Amino acid sequence: MKLHGLIAATYTPMREDGSVNLELIPPMINWMIERGAAGFYVCGSTGEGPSLTVEERKAVAEVSVDAVSGRKPVVVQVGSNSLPTASELARHAAEVGADAISAVPPYYFKPGSLQQLVEFLNPICQAAPSLPFYYYNIPKLTGVHFDMVEFLELAGEQLPNLAGIKYSDTDLADFKSCMEVDEDRFDLPFGSDQMLLGALAMGAKGAVGSCYSFAAPLWNRIITAFEAGNNASALKHQSDATRLVRFLAKSPGSFQAMVKQVVFPSLGFDVGSLRPPQPRLTSEQVAEGKARWTEQEFDKLIR
């Protein structure tokens, strides 16, 4: 399996009381497909997977797979600090018809070596042996730092269904080295939205990111221009995308809070706020964010 195009890391919609709003997932999925999403990555960092209960994660996965209805690939992130929980979620993903599974490493009691990491991942893979498995490398959040070339070489021998790595890091040289392991055997969807053009230049064919859930048209313009050899246009669109990411990350609150409480409502989806411990914008911050979003005409940029 190889993922191509923009794989939307989906947001989990919440109600005012903090419960998961499953009813909003199908219309959001349809809207994202219409706007150019080439697939979906469910219950990852963007989807607040680590903050959901096991039953909530199962429900979000099932509703998402049903809503996509085979039109695009769906990857379900099943990782957990609890190995039995991760294995249970992997089995469930296979049962409901997901196309692939992915998992973060354990990030509380961290593996002390690559071998320990692979041994932790093995039962998760065995729980869904028919599904491709993507290791979710996001050291900024997990604090788990290993050489990914060495990981692919070791895990490629011990995990039969290893498809590759969801590469959510910014080291493009390492990213390229990973792509060349075993004659391009592995798939490496790139996970830093603000650096997509650099990854394309390194040979990336697919990308997984938060921005592709609400701004896929802008990032698809980067891909189209790059593939046409129009470097000036690709750079222009990447500059716009980087400016958008910087705006959301800088003011007036956190990136994901801005997306959930400012961006999605402007697009017609009341997805609620983030679940604690992630921050929630105050009403004043929401008003400021909306005003600045409109002032800088980002709504036009993402069409």
C-alpha positions as CSV (number, residue, x, y, z in Angstrom):
1,M,0.0,0.0,0.0
2,K,1.2,3.5,-0.8
3,L,-0.7,6.7,0.0
4,H,-0.8,9.4,-2.6
5,G,-2.0,13.0,-2.4
6,L,-3.3,14.8,0.7
7,I,-4.5,12.5,3.5
8,A,-6.6,14.6,5.8
9,A,-5.8,14.1,9.5
10,T,-9.4,14.5,10.7
11,Y,-10.6,16.5,13.7
12,T,-12.9,14.9,16.1
13,P,-16.0,17.1,16.5
14,M,-17.2,17.7,20.1
15,R,-20.4,18.9,21.6
16,E,-20.6,21.7,24.1
17,D,-20.6,19.2,27.0
18,G,-17.4,17.7,25.7
19,S,-18.9,14.5,24.3
20,V,-18.0,13.3,20.8
21,N,-20.4,14.5,18.1
22,L,-20.5,11.5,15.8
23,E,-23.3,12.9,13.7
24,L,-21.1,15.6,12.3
25,I,-18.4,13.2,11.0
26,P,-20.2,12.1,7.7
27,P,-21.0,15.5,6.4
28,M,-17.4,16.6,7.2
29,I,-16.0,13.6,5.4
30,N,-18.1,14.3,2.3
31,W,-17.1,18.0,2.4
32,M,-13.4,17.1,2.6
33,I,-13.6,14.7,-0.3
34,E,-15.3,17.4,-2.4
35,R,-12.4,19.7,-1.6
36,G,-9.7,17.3,-2.6
37,A,-8.8,15.0,0.3
38,A,-7.3,11.8,-1.0
39,G,-7.7,9.8,2.2
40,F,-8.1,10.1,5.9
41,Y,-6.0,9.6,9.0
42,V,-8.4,9.1,12.0
43,C,-7.8,9.5,15.8
44,G,-4.2,10.8,15.4
45,S,-2.9,13.9,17.1
46,T,-5.3,16.2,15.2
47,G,-8.2,13.9,16.1
48,E,-7.2,14.0,19.8
49,G,-6.9,10.2,19.8
50,P,-4.9,10.1,23.0
51,S,-7.6,12.1,24.8
52,L,-10.5,9.9,23.7
53,T,-11.7,6.8,25.6
54,V,-11.3,3.4,23.9
55,E,-15.1,3.3,23.1
56,E,-14.9,6.8,21.7
57,R,-12.0,5.9,19.5
58,K,-13.8,2.8,18.2
59,A,-16.9,4.8,17.5
60,V,-15.0,7.6,15.6
61,A,-13.2,4.9,13.6
62,E,-16.3,3.0,12.7
63,V,-18.4,6.1,11.7
64,S,-15.5,7.5,9.7
65,V,-15.0,4.3,7.7
66,D,-18.7,4.0,7.1
67,A,-18.9,7.6,5.9
68,V,-16.0,7.2,3.5
69,S,-17.6,4.1,2.2
70,G,-14.6,2.9,0.2
71,R,-14.2,6.1,-1.8
72,K,-10.8,6.9,-0.2
73,P,-8.3,5.0,2.0
74,V,-8.8,5.3,5.8
75,V,-5.9,4.9,8.2
76,V,-6.9,4.5,11.9
77,Q,-4.3,5.5,14.5
78,V,-4.5,2.8,17.3
79,G,-1.4,3.6,19.4
80,S,-1.6,3.7,23.1
81,N,0.7,3.5,26.2
82,S,-1.3,0.3,26.9
83,L,-0.3,-2.5,24.6
84,P,-3.6,-4.5,25.1
85,T,-5.5,-1.3,24.3
86,A,-3.6,-0.7,21.1
87,S,-4.0,-4.3,20.0
88,E,-7.8,-4.1,20.8
89,L,-8.1,-1.0,18.7
90,A,-6.1,-2.6,15.8
91,R,-8.4,-5.6,15.8
92,H,-11.4,-3.3,15.8
93,A,-10.1,-1.2,12.9
94,A,-9.7,-4.4,10.8
95,E,-13.2,-5.5,11.8
96,V,-14.9,-2.2,10.7
97,G,-13.1,-2.1,7.4
98,A,-10.2,0.3,7.8
99,D,-7.6,0.2,5.0
100,A,-4.6,0.5,7.3
101,I,-3.6,1.1,10.9
102,S,-0.9,3.3,12.4
103,A,0.5,3.7,15.9
104,V,2.5,6.1,18.0
105,P,5.2,4.6,20.2
106,P,4.5,4.3,24.0
107,Y,5.4,7.8,25.2
108,Y,5.2,7.4,29.0
109,F,7.3,4.4,29.7
110,K,9.4,4.9,26.6
111,P,11.3,2.0,24.8
112,G,15.0,2.1,25.5
113,S,16.0,0.7,22.2
114,L,14.8,0.1,18.7
115,Q,14.4,-3.6,19.4
116,Q,12.1,-2.8,22.3
117,L,10.1,-0.5,20.2
118,V,9.7,-3.1,17.5
119,E,8.7,-5.7,20.1
120,F,6.0,-3.4,21.4
121,L,4.6,-2.8,17.9
122,N,4.6,-6.5,16.9
123,P,1.5,-7.5,18.8
124,I,-0.3,-4.5,17.4
125,C,0.6,-5.6,13.9
126,Q,-0.4,-9.2,14.7
127,A,-3.8,-8.0,15.9
128,A,-4.6,-6.8,12.4
129,P,-2.3,-8.9,10.1
130,S,-4.2,-8.2,7.0
131,L,-3.8,-4.4,7.3
132,P,-0.8,-2.3,6.3
133,F,0.9,-0.8,9.3
134,Y,2.4,2.7,9.5
135,Y,4.6,3.7,12.4
136,Y,3.7,7.2,13.5
137,N,7.0,9.1,14.0
138,I,6.3,12.3,15.8
139,P,9.1,12.8,18.3
140,K,8.1,16.4,19.1
141,L,5.1,15.1,20.9
142,T,6.1,11.6,22.0
143,G,9.7,12.3,23.0
144,V,10.7,9.0,21.4
145,H,13.7,9.7,19.1
146,F,15.2,6.9,17.1
147,D,17.0,6.7,13.7
148,M,14.2,6.0,11.3
149,V,16.5,4.4,8.7
150,E,17.6,1.9,11.3
151,F,14.0,1.4,12.3
152,L,12.9,0.5,8.8
153,E,15.8,-1.9,8.4
154,L,15.0,-3.6,11.7
155,A,11.2,-3.5,11.7
156,G,11.1,-4.4,8.0
157,E,12.5,-7.8,9.0
158,Q,10.2,-8.3,12.0
159,L,6.9,-6.7,11.1
160,P,5.5,-8.5,8.0
161,N,2.8,-5.9,7.4
162,L,5.0,-2.8,7.9
163,A,4.0,-0.4,5.1
164,G,6.2,2.5,6.2
165,I,6.2,5.6,8.4
166,K,3.9,8.5,8.9
167,Y,6.9,10.9,9.0
168,S,5.8,13.9,11.2
169,D,9.3,15.4,11.6
170,T,11.2,18.1,9.8
171,D,14.5,16.4,8.9
172,L,14.2,16.3,5.1
173,A,17.6,14.6,4.7
174,D,16.6,11.8,7.0
175,F,13.2,11.6,5.2
176,K,15.0,11.1,1.9
177,S,17.3,8.5,3.4
178,C,14.2,6.6,4.7
179,M,12.7,6.7,1.2
180,E,15.8,4.9,-0.2
181,V,15.8,2.0,2.2
182,D,15.5,-1.3,0.5
183,E,15.0,0.3,-3.0
184,D,12.0,2.4,-2.0
185,R,10.2,-0.5,-0.4
186,F,8.4,1.7,2.2
187,D,5.8,4.4,2.0
188,L,6.5,7.6,3.8
189,P,3.6,10.0,3.8
190,F,5.0,13.4,5.0
191,G,3.6,15.0,8.1
192,S,4.8,18.6,8.3
193,D,2.3,20.7,6.3
194,Q,4.3,23.9,6.2
195,M,7.2,22.0,4.5
196,L,5.3,20.0,1.9
197,L,7.1,21.5,-1.1
198,G,10.5,20.5,0.3
199,A,9.2,17.0,0.8
200,L,7.9,16.8,-2.8
201,A,11.3,17.8,-4.0
202,M,12.7,14.9,-2.0
203,G,10.3,12.5,-3.7
204,A,7.2,12.5,-1.5
205,K,4.0,11.2,-3.1
206,G,1.7,11.5,-0.2
207,A,1.2,13.7,2.9
208,V,-0.8,13.5,6.1
209,G,-1.8,16.7,7.8
210,S,-4.2,18.8,9.8
211,C,-4.5,21.5,7.2
212,Y,-5.7,19.1,4.6
213,S,-8.9,18.7,6.6
214,F,-9.9,22.4,6.0
215,A,-7.5,23.8,3.4
216,A,-6.8,21.0,0.9
217,P,-7.4,23.2,-2.2
218,L,-4.4,25.4,-1.2
219,W,-2.0,22.5,-0.7
220,N,-3.3,20.7,-3.8
221,R,-2.2,23.8,-5.7
222,I,1.3,23.3,-4.4
223,I,1.3,19.7,-5.7
224,T,-0.2,20.7,-9.1
225,A,2.4,23.4,-9.7
226,F,5.2,21.2,-8.6
227,E,4.2,18.4,-10.8
228,A,3.9,20.8,-13.8
229,G,7.4,22.1,-13.2
230,N,6.1,25.6,-12.3
231,N,8.5,26.3,-9.4
232,A,7.6,29.9,-9.0
233,S,3.9,29.1,-8.6
234,A,4.7,26.2,-6.3
235,L,6.8,28.5,-4.1
236,K,4.0,31.1,-4.1
237,H,1.4,28.6,-2.9
238,Q,3.8,27.2,-0.3
239,S,4.5,30.7,1.0
240,D,0.8,31.2,1.3
241,A,0.4,27.9,3.1
242,T,3.3,28.7,5.5
243,R,1.8,32.1,6.3
244,L,-1.5,30.4,7.1
245,V,0.1,27.9,9.4
246,R,2.1,30.6,11.2
247,F,-1.1,32.7,11.7
248,L,-2.9,29.8,13.2
249,A,0.0,28.9,15.5
250,K,0.7,32.4,16.7
251,S,-2.5,34.3,17.4
252,P,-4.5,34.5,19.5
253,G,-4.3,30.9,20.7
254,S,-2.9,27.4,19.8
255,F,-3.1,26.1,16.3
256,Q,-5.6,23.3,16.9
257,A,-7.8,25.6,19.1
258,M,-7.9,28.2,16.3
259,V,-8.9,25.6,13.8
260,K,-11.7,24.1,15.9
261,Q,-13.1,27.3,17.2
262,V,-12.4,29.8,14.5
263,V,-11.7,28.1,11.1
264,F,-14.3,25.3,11.1
265,P,-17.2,27.5,12.2
266,S,-16.3,29.9,9.4
267,L,-16.7,27.0,7.0
268,G,-20.1,25.9,8.4
269,F,-19.0,23.2,10.9
270,D,-19.5,23.7,14.7
271,V,-16.9,21.2,15.8
272,G,-16.7,22.4,19.4
273,S,-13.4,22.9,21.3
274,L,-10.4,20.8,22.3
275,R,-10.6,18.3,25.1
276,P,-8.5,19.1,28.2
277,P,-5.6,19.4,28.8
278,Q,-5.4,21.2,25.4
279,P,-6.5,24.8,25.7
280,R,-9.8,26.3,24.8
281,L,-10.1,29.8,23.4
282,T,-12.0,32.4,25.4
283,S,-14.9,34.2,23.7
284,E,-12.6,37.3,23.4
285,Q,-9.9,35.2,21.7
286,V,-12.5,33.7,19.3
287,A,-13.7,37.1,18.4
288,E,-10.1,38.3,17.8
289,G,-9.3,35.2,15.8
290,K,-12.3,35.6,13.6
291,A,-11.6,39.2,13.0
292,R,-7.9,38.6,12.0
293,W,-8.9,35.6,9.9
294,T,-11.3,37.7,7.9
295,E,-9.0,40.7,7.7
296,Q,-6.2,38.6,6.1
297,E,-8.7,36.9,3.8
298,F,-7.7,33.4,4.6
299,D,-11.2,32.2,3.7
300,K,-10.4,33.1,0.0
301,L,-7.0,31.5,0.2
302,I,-8.3,28.1,1.1
303,R,-11.0,27.9,-1.6
